[in-house]
Amino acid sequence: MFNAPKIVLKWSSGDEDRLGPFVEQCLREGVKFVGVVGPGCARIEDLIDEHVVGDGSDDKRFILTSSHPDETLEEAIAFAKMLTQEYEGDVEVVEL
């Protein structure tokens, strides 16, 4: 269970099979933003986007995403905290 509407995903496992369940949990729990940091984070952001969109038939499935190559975890958290308006809220770090 996530405790915040914004997630910074610290990607380190390399196990892409874990992304689908993670994204579905984010959607169920109303997560509005996922920022990814770590090796290959741009690719992981793309995979998250693809999973969210799926076949495109459900326009209610949406999560704002970003990737932070060459940035620290702290920089990715600071970026997430800057998001306001409909993306207002706390930030939680999740590691996969």
N, CA, C and O atoms as a MOPAC input file, in Angstrom:
PM7 MOZYME 1SCF
protein

 N      0.83800 1    -1.18000 1     0.00000 1
 C      0.00000 1     0.00000 1     0.00000 1
 C      0.88200 1     1.24300 1     0.00000 1
 O      1.81200 1     1.36600 1     0.79800 1
 N      0.57400 1     2.14900 1    -0.90100 1
 C      1.32900 1     3.39300 1    -0.97400 1
 C      0.68800 1     4.43200 1    -0.06600 1
 O     -0.53000 1     4.45100 1     0.11700 1
 N      1.52200 1     5.29200 1     0.49800 1
 C      1.04800 1     6.30800 1     1.43300 1
 C      1.06500 1     7.70900 1     0.84900 1
 O      0.75900 1     8.67100 1     1.55300 1
 N      1.41800 1     7.84400 1    -0.42600 1
 C      1.54300 1     9.16800 1    -1.03200 1
 C      1.07100 1     9.11200 1    -2.48000 1
 O      1.13900 1     8.06100 1    -3.11700 1
 N      0.59100 1    10.24400 1    -3.00400 1
 C      0.13500 1    10.28100 1    -4.39900 1
 C      1.27400 1    10.39900 1    -5.41300 1
 O      1.05600 1    10.27600 1    -6.61900 1
 N      2.49900 1    10.64000 1    -4.91100 1
 C      3.65300 1    10.74900 1    -5.79400 1
 C      4.68900 1     9.72700 1    -5.35100 1
 O      5.02400 1     9.62600 1    -4.17000 1
 N      5.19000 1     8.96800 1    -6.32700 1
 C      6.16800 1     7.91700 1    -6.05800 1
 C      7.44900 1     8.24500 1    -6.81400 1
 O      7.41000 1     8.61800 1    -7.98700 1
 N      8.57000 1     8.10300 1    -6.14300 1
 C      9.86400 1     8.07000 1    -6.82300 1
 C     10.31700 1     6.62200 1    -6.75800 1
 O     10.56400 1     6.07900 1    -5.68100 1
 N     10.42200 1     6.01300 1    -7.91700 1
 C     10.81000 1     4.61000 1    -8.03000 1
 C     12.31700 1     4.53000 1    -8.17500 1
 O     12.88500 1     4.98800 1    -9.16700 1
 N     12.95200 1     3.94700 1    -7.18300 1
 C     14.39500 1     3.71500 1    -7.23000 1
 C     14.59500 1     2.35600 1    -7.89100 1
 O     14.41700 1     1.31200 1    -7.26400 1
 N     14.96600 1     2.38900 1    -9.15900 1
 C     15.08000 1     1.17200 1    -9.96000 1
 C     16.47500 1     0.59500 1    -9.79100 1
 O     17.47400 1     1.23400 1   -10.12000 1
 N     16.52500 1    -0.62500 1    -9.27400 1
 C     17.83600 1    -1.25300 1    -9.11700 1
 C     17.81600 1    -2.75000 1    -9.39700 1
 O     18.87300 1    -3.34600 1    -9.60600 1
 N     16.64100 1    -3.36900 1    -9.40600 1
 C     16.59700 1    -4.83100 1    -9.49600 1
 C     16.82400 1    -5.36400 1   -10.89800 1
 O     17.38300 1    -6.44600 1   -11.07200 1
 N     16.39000 1    -4.60600 1   -11.90100 1
 C     16.47300 1    -5.11800 1   -13.25600 1
 C     15.38700 1    -6.11900 1   -13.58700 1
 O     15.36000 1    -6.64000 1   -14.70200 1
 N     14.48900 1    -6.40600 1   -12.65600 1
 C     13.42200 1    -7.38700 1   -12.87000 1
 C     12.18200 1    -6.68400 1   -13.42100 1
 O     11.31300 1    -6.24800 1   -12.66600 1
 N     12.11700 1    -6.58300 1   -14.74200 1
 C     11.02200 1    -5.86100 1   -15.38100 1
 C      9.67100 1    -6.53900 1   -15.18600 1
 O      8.63900 1    -5.89300 1   -15.36600 1
 N      9.64600 1    -7.81300 1   -14.82400 1
 C      8.38300 1    -8.50300 1   -14.56100 1
 C      7.65400 1    -7.91700 1   -13.35500 1
 O      6.45000 1    -8.12100 1   -13.20100 1
 N      8.35900 1    -7.20800 1   -12.52000 1
 C      7.74600 1    -6.59800 1   -11.34000 1
 C      7.02700 1    -5.29100 1   -11.66300 1
 O      6.25700 1    -4.79000 1   -10.84300 1
 N      7.27300 1    -4.73300 1   -12.85200 1
 C      6.68300 1    -3.43800 1   -13.20600 1
 C      5.17100 1    -3.50300 1   -13.37000 1
 O      4.46600 1    -2.61800 1   -12.88500 1
 N      4.66000 1    -4.51900 1   -14.03700 1
 C      3.21500 1    -4.62200 1   -14.26200 1
 C      2.42000 1    -4.57300 1   -12.96900 1
 O      1.52300 1    -3.74100 1   -12.83400 1
 N      2.72800 1    -5.44800 1   -12.00800 1
 C      2.01200 1    -5.39200 1   -10.72700 1
 C      2.19200 1    -4.06000 1   -10.00100 1
 O      1.26100 1    -3.56600 1    -9.36500 1
 N      3.38900 1    -3.47800 1   -10.09400 1
 C      3.63400 1    -2.18000 1    -9.47500 1
 C      2.72800 1    -1.10800 1   -10.07300 1
 O      2.10900 1    -0.33600 1    -9.34100 1
 N      2.65000 1    -1.06000 1   -11.41200 1
 C      1.81600 1    -0.06100 1   -12.09200 1
 C      0.34800 1    -0.26600 1   -11.75100 1
 O     -0.36300 1     0.70500 1   -11.49300 1
 N     -0.11200 1    -1.49400 1   -11.74500 1
 C     -1.51700 1    -1.76100 1   -11.40800 1
 C     -1.83100 1    -1.32700 1    -9.98200 1
 O     -2.91100 1    -0.79700 1    -9.71800 1
 N     -0.90600 1    -1.54700 1    -9.07100 1
 C     -1.10700 1    -1.09200 1    -7.69400 1
 C     -1.18000 1     0.42600 1    -7.65100 1
 O     -2.02000 1     0.98600 1    -6.94700 1
 N     -0.30600 1     1.09700 1    -8.39800 1
 C     -0.34300 1     2.56500 1    -8.46100 1
 C     -1.70400 1     3.04500 1    -8.95900 1
 O     -2.28400 1     3.96900 1    -8.38800 1
 N     -2.20700 1     2.43200 1   -10.00700 1
 C     -3.50200 1     2.83200 1   -10.56300 1
 C     -4.63100 1     2.59100 1    -9.56000 1
 O     -5.49200 1     3.45300 1    -9.38400 1
 N     -4.63500 1     1.45100 1    -8.91400 1
 C     -5.68000 1     1.13800 1    -7.92000 1
 C     -5.68000 1     2.11900 1    -6.76200 1
 O     -6.73400 1     2.49000 1    -6.24600 1
 N     -4.48100 1     2.53700 1    -6.35800 1
 C     -4.34700 1     3.36500 1    -5.16100 1
 C     -4.31200 1     4.86100 1    -5.45600 1
 O     -4.07600 1     5.66200 1    -4.55100 1
 N     -4.54100 1     5.24300 1    -6.69900 1
 C     -4.66200 1     6.66000 1    -7.02900 1
 C     -3.35900 1     7.42100 1    -7.10500 1
 O     -3.35400 1     8.64200 1    -6.94200 1
 N     -2.24900 1     6.73600 1    -7.34900 1
 C     -0.97200 1     7.42900 1    -7.52100 1
 C     -1.07800 1     8.29900 1    -8.76300 1
 O     -1.56200 1     7.85500 1    -9.80400 1
 N     -0.62400 1     9.53900 1    -8.64600 1
 C     -0.73400 1    10.50400 1    -9.74400 1
 C      0.56400 1    10.68300 1   -10.51100 1
 O      0.54700 1    11.10800 1   -11.66600 1
 N      1.69500 1    10.36400 1    -9.88100 1
 C      3.00000 1    10.60800 1   -10.47800 1
 C      3.97100 1     9.51700 1   -10.08500 1
 O      4.01400 1     9.09500 1    -8.93000 1
 N      4.76100 1     9.05800 1   -11.06500 1
 C      5.87000 1     8.14600 1   -10.79900 1
 C      7.10200 1     8.69100 1   -11.50800 1
 O      7.12300 1     8.80400 1   -12.73400 1
 N      8.11600 1     9.02600 1   -10.74000 1
 C      9.41200 1     9.41700 1   -11.28200 1
 C     10.37300 1     8.26800 1   -11.06400 1
 O     10.36500 1     7.64600 1   -10.00100 1
 N     11.19700 1     7.97800 1   -12.04600 1
 C     12.10300 1     6.84000 1   -11.96500 1
 C     13.54600 1     7.32700 1   -11.95400 1
 O     13.93000 1     8.19200 1   -12.74200 1
 N     14.33100 1     6.76300 1   -11.05800 1
 C     15.74500 1     7.07600 1   -10.95400 1
 C     16.50600 1     5.76100 1   -10.85600 1
 O     16.01500 1     4.79000 1   -10.28000 1
 N     17.71000 1     5.73800 1   -11.42300 1
 C     18.52900 1     4.53300 1   -11.37300 1
 C     18.93200 1     4.09300 1   -12.76600 1
 O     18.51900 1     4.70300 1   -13.75200 1
 N     19.73900 1     3.03600 1   -12.85900 1
 C     20.23200 1     2.56400 1   -14.15200 1
 C     19.07900 1     2.19300 1   -15.09600 1
 O     18.18400 1     1.43200 1   -14.72800 1
 N     19.11700 1     2.73300 1   -16.29900 1
 C     18.08100 1     2.41100 1   -17.28400 1
 C     16.73500 1     3.03400 1   -16.99500 1
 O     15.71200 1     2.54800 1   -17.47800 1
 N     16.71300 1     4.11200 1   -16.20700 1
 C     15.44100 1     4.68300 1   -15.77300 1
 C     14.58300 1     5.20000 1   -16.92700 1
 O     13.35600 1     5.16100 1   -16.83600 1
 N     15.18900 1     5.67700 1   -17.99900 1
 C     14.39400 1     6.16500 1   -19.13400 1
 C     13.60800 1     5.02200 1   -19.77600 1
 O     12.44300 1     5.18800 1   -20.13600 1
 N     14.24500 1     3.87600 1   -19.91400 1
 C     13.55100 1     2.69400 1   -20.45500 1
 C     12.42500 1     2.25200 1   -19.52300 1
 O     11.34100 1     1.88800 1   -19.98000 1
 N     12.68200 1     2.28300 1   -18.23400 1
 C     11.66400 1     1.87000 1   -17.26500 1
 C     10.47900 1     2.83000 1   -17.30900 1
 O      9.33000 1     2.39700 1   -17.21500 1
 N     10.74300 1     4.12100 1   -17.45200 1
 C      9.65000 1     5.08600 1   -17.60100 1
 C      8.80100 1     4.73700 1   -18.82200 1
 O      7.57300 1     4.75000 1   -18.74500 1
 N      9.44100 1     4.42800 1   -19.94000 1
 C      8.70700 1     4.05000 1   -21.15100 1
 C      7.85500 1     2.80300 1   -20.92600 1
 O      6.71500 1     2.74200 1   -21.38600 1
 N      8.39600 1     1.81800 1   -20.22600 1
 C      7.64100 1     0.59100 1   -19.95500 1
 C      6.43700 1     0.86500 1   -19.04600 1
 O      5.36800 1     0.28200 1   -19.23000 1
 N      6.61900 1     1.74600 1   -18.07700 1
 C      5.49900 1     2.12900 1   -17.20900 1
 C      4.41500 1     2.79600 1   -18.04300 1
 O      3.23600 1     2.46600 1   -17.91400 1
 N      4.81500 1     3.73900 1   -18.90300 1
 C      3.84700 1     4.41500 1   -19.77000 1
 C      3.08900 1     3.41700 1   -20.64300 1
 O      1.86900 1     3.50600 1   -20.77400 1
 N      3.80300 1     2.47700 1   -21.23200 1
 C      3.16300 1     1.46800 1   -22.07800 1
 C      2.16400 1     0.63700 1   -21.28800 1
 O      1.08200 1     0.32000 1   -21.78100 1
 N      2.52900 1     0.28900 1   -20.07200 1
 C      1.62200 1    -0.51400 1   -19.24700 1
 C      0.38000 1     0.29000 1   -18.85900 1
 O     -0.73300 1    -0.23500 1   -18.87500 1
 N      0.57100 1     1.54700 1   -18.51600 1
 C     -0.56800 1     2.38900 1   -18.14300 1
 C     -1.53500 1     2.51900 1   -19.31900 1
 O     -2.74300 1     2.34800 1   -19.15100 1
 N     -1.01800 1     2.81800 1   -20.49000 1
 C     -1.86300 1     3.02700 1   -21.67300 1
 C     -2.50600 1     1.73000 1   -22.12800 1
 O     -3.66100 1     1.72900 1   -22.55100 1
 N     -1.77500 1     0.62500 1   -22.04800 1
 C     -2.31200 1    -0.65800 1   -22.49300 1
 C     -2.74000 1    -0.58700 1   -23.94100 1
 O     -1.98200 1    -0.13700 1   -24.80000 1
 N     -3.96300 1    -1.03400 1   -24.21700 1
 C     -4.46600 1    -1.00500 1   -25.59500 1
 C     -5.13100 1     0.33100 1   -25.93300 1
 O     -5.63900 1     0.51200 1   -27.03900 1
 N     -5.12700 1     1.26100 1   -24.98100 1
 C     -5.66500 1     2.59300 1   -25.23100 1
 C     -7.17300 1     2.70900 1   -25.08600 1
 O     -7.73900 1     3.77000 1   -25.34800 1
 N     -7.82600 1     1.64200 1   -24.67500 1
 C     -9.28400 1     1.65200 1   -24.61900 1
 C     -9.84600 1     2.30100 1   -23.34700 1
 O    -11.03800 1     2.60100 1   -23.28800 1
 N     -9.00900 1     2.51800 1   -22.34000 1
 C     -9.48400 1     3.09200 1   -21.07700 1
 C     -8.76300 1     4.41300 1   -20.83400 1
 O     -7.63600 1     4.42700 1   -20.33900 1
 N     -9.41400 1     5.52500 1   -21.18200 1
 C     -8.76900 1     6.82600 1   -21.04300 1
 C     -8.69800 1     7.31400 1   -19.59600 1
 O     -8.16400 1     8.39200 1   -19.33600 1
 N     -9.22400 1     6.54000 1   -18.66000 1
 C     -9.12100 1     6.89600 1   -17.24100 1
 C     -7.78500 1     6.45300 1   -16.64400 1
 O     -7.41200 1     6.87400 1   -15.54900 1
 N     -7.07400 1     5.60000 1   -17.37700 1
 C     -5.77400 1     5.12100 1   -16.89700 1
 C     -4.71900 1     6.17400 1   -17.26400 1
 O     -4.34900 1     6.32300 1   -18.42800 1
 N     -4.24900 1     6.89400 1   -16.24900 1
 C     -3.22900 1     7.90300 1   -16.48600 1
 C     -2.37300 1     8.08200 1   -15.24900 1
 O     -2.88200 1     8.18700 1   -14.13300 1
 N     -1.08400 1     8.11500 1   -15.45600 1
 C     -0.11200 1     8.48200 1   -14.42800 1
 C      0.94300 1     9.32800 1   -15.12100 1
 O      1.49800 1     8.91800 1   -16.14100 1
 N      1.22100 1    10.49300 1   -14.58200 1
 C      2.30900 1    11.32000 1   -15.07600 1
 C      3.62000 1    10.64400 1   -14.68600 1
 O      3.77700 1    10.20000 1   -13.54800 1
 N      4.56400 1    10.56500 1   -15.63200 1
 C      5.84500 1     9.91600 1   -15.34400 1
 C      7.00300 1    10.81900 1   -15.74700 1
 O      6.85300 1    11.74300 1   -16.54600 1
 N      8.15500 1    10.52400 1   -15.17200 1
 C      9.39300 1    11.18400 1   -15.56800 1
 C     10.53900 1    10.24200 1   -15.26400 1
 O     10.41800 1     9.35300 1   -14.42100 1
 N     11.64800 1    10.43900 1   -15.95000 1
 C     12.85900 1     9.68300 1   -15.62300 1
 C     13.96400 1    10.67500 1   -15.31500 1
 O     13.95700 1    11.81000 1   -15.78900 1
 N     14.91200 1    10.22300 1   -14.51100 1
 C     15.95200 1    11.11700 1   -14.00600 1
 C     17.33600 1    10.49000 1   -14.15500 1
 O     18.01000 1    10.19700 1   -13.16800 1
 N     17.75100 1    10.28900 1   -15.42200 1
 C     19.09700 1     9.73900 1   -15.63000 1
 C     20.15300 1    10.72300 1   -15.14100 1
 O     19.99800 1    11.93800 1   -15.26500 1
 N     21.19900 1    10.19000 1   -14.60000 1
 C     22.32100 1    11.01100 1   -14.10900 1
 C     21.91400 1    11.95900 1   -12.99200 1
 O     22.58200 1    12.96600 1   -12.75700 1
 N     20.82400 1    11.64600 1   -12.30200 1
 C     20.41500 1    12.43400 1   -11.14000 1
 C     20.41900 1    11.53300 1    -9.90900 1
 O     20.31100 1    10.31100 1   -10.01200 1
 N     20.54400 1    12.15400 1    -8.76700 1
 C     20.50400 1    11.40800 1    -7.51500 1
 C     19.05500 1    11.17500 1    -7.10100 1
 O     18.13100 1    11.79500 1    -7.62600 1
 N     18.88600 1    10.28700 1    -6.16900 1
 C     17.56300 1    10.04800 1    -5.59800 1
 C     17.02000 1    11.34500 1    -5.01000 1
 O     15.84100 1    11.65700 1    -5.17600 1
 N     17.85700 1    12.08600 1    -4.33700 1
 C     17.42600 1    13.33500 1    -3.71200 1
 C     16.94700 1    14.34800 1    -4.75400 1
 O     15.98600 1    15.07700 1    -4.51100 1
 N     17.60600 1    14.39700 1    -5.90500 1
 C     17.17900 1    15.30500 1    -6.97200 1
 C     15.83000 1    14.88500 1    -7.55000 1
 O     14.99600 1    15.73400 1    -7.86300 1
 N     15.61600 1    13.58300 1    -7.69200 1
 C     14.32600 1    13.08600 1    -8.19300 1
 C     13.21500 1    13.38400 1    -7.19800 1
 O     12.10000 1    13.72200 1    -7.59700 1
 N     13.50300 1    13.26300 1    -5.92300 1
 C     12.51500 1    13.58700 1    -4.88600 1
 C     12.19300 1    15.07900 1    -4.93400 1
 O     11.02900 1    15.46900 1    -4.84300 1
 N     13.21700 1    15.90500 1    -5.07600 1
 C     12.99900 1    17.36100 1    -5.15000 1
 C     12.12300 1    17.71100 1    -6.34600 1
 O     11.24700 1    18.56800 1    -6.23300 1
 N     12.34200 1    17.06600 1    -7.48400 1
 C     11.49900 1    17.29500 1    -8.66000 1
 C     10.04700 1    16.93600 1    -8.35100 1
 O      9.13600 1    17.70700 1    -8.65600 1
 N      9.83400 1    15.77800 1    -7.75100 1
 C      8.47100 1    15.34100 1    -7.42200 1
 C      7.79300 1    16.32700 1    -6.47600 1
 O      6.60700 1    16.62000 1    -6.62800 1
 N      8.52800 1    16.82900 1    -5.52100 1
 C      7.95700 1    17.77800 1    -4.56400 1
 C      7.54600 1    19.08400 1    -5.22800 1
 O      6.64600 1    19.76700 1    -4.73800 1
 N      8.19500 1    19.44500 1    -6.34400 1
 C      7.87400 1    20.68700 1    -7.05000 1
 C      6.54500 1    20.60400 1    -7.80100 1
 O      5.96500 1    21.64000 1    -8.12800 1
 N      6.05900 1    19.41400 1    -8.07800 1
 C      4.79000 1    19.27000 1    -8.80500 1
 C      3.64400 1    19.74600 1    -7.93000 1
 O      3.53100 1    19.34700 1    -6.77100 1
 N      2.79400 1    20.60000 1    -8.48600 1
 C      1.70300 1    21.18100 1    -7.70900 1
 C      0.37600 1    20.98400 1    -8.41600 1
 O      0.27100 1    20.21500 1    -9.37200 1
 N     -0.62200 1    21.68000 1    -7.93900 1
 C     -1.99600 1    21.63400 1    -8.42800 1
 C     -2.52600 1    20.20600 1    -8.33100 1
 O     -2.57900 1    19.66100 1    -7.22900 1
 N     -2.91900 1    19.58200 1    -9.43700 1
 C     -3.49500 1    18.23800 1    -9.33300 1
 C     -2.46700 1    17.19200 1    -8.90200 1
 O     -2.83000 1    16.05600 1    -8.59600 1
 N     -1.18300 1    17.57000 1    -8.87500 1
 C     -0.12200 1    16.65100 1    -8.44900 1
 C      0.40400 1    16.98700 1    -7.05400 1
 O      1.48300 1    16.54100 1    -6.66600 1
 N     -0.34700 1    17.75500 1    -6.32700 1
 C      0.01900 1    18.13100 1    -4.96600 1
 C      0.01900 1    16.89000 1    -4.08400 1
 O     -0.78100 1    15.97700 1    -4.28800 1
 N      0.90400 1    16.85700 1    -3.11900 1
 C      0.90100 1    15.77000 1    -2.14000 1
 C      2.30100 1    15.31000 1    -1.77900 1
 O      3.30100 1    15.79500 1    -2.30700 1
 N      2.33300 1    14.36600 1    -0.87100 1
 C      3.58500 1    13.82000 1    -0.37700 1
 C      4.24600 1    12.93000 1    -1.41400 1
 O      3.62400 1    12.50400 1    -2.38700 1
 N      5.52500 1    12.66200 1    -1.18000 1
 C      6.32300 1    11.81300 1    -2.05200 1
 C      6.77200 1    10.59800 1    -1.25300 1
 O      7.21500 1    10.71900 1    -0.11100 1
 N      6.65400 1     9.43700 1    -1.86200 1
 C      7.12200 1     8.20100 1    -1.24800 1
 C      8.15900 1     7.56200 1    -2.16800 1
 O      7.98700 1     7.54200 1    -3.38700 1
 N      9.22400 1     7.04500 1    -1.58600 1
 C     10.25000 1     6.33200 1    -2.34300 1
 C      9.94800 1     4.84100 1    -2.27600 1
 O      9.72800 1     4.28300 1    -1.20100 1
 N      9.94300 1     4.20600 1    -3.44600 1
 C      9.72600 1     2.76100 1    -3.54900 1
 C     10.90400 1     2.20100 1    -4.31900 1
 O     11.32500 1     2.77100 1    -5.32500 1
 N     11.43100 1     1.09200 1    -3.85000 1
 C     12.55500 1     0.45600 1    -4.53900 1
 C     12.10900 1    -0.85500 1    -5.16100 1
 O     11.48600 1    -1.68600 1    -4.50100 1
 N     12.43200 1    -1.03700 1    -6.44000 1
 C     12.18200 1    -2.29500 1    -7.14200 1
 C     13.48300 1    -2.76100 1    -7.74900 1
 O     13.52300 1    -3.80800 1    -8.39500 1

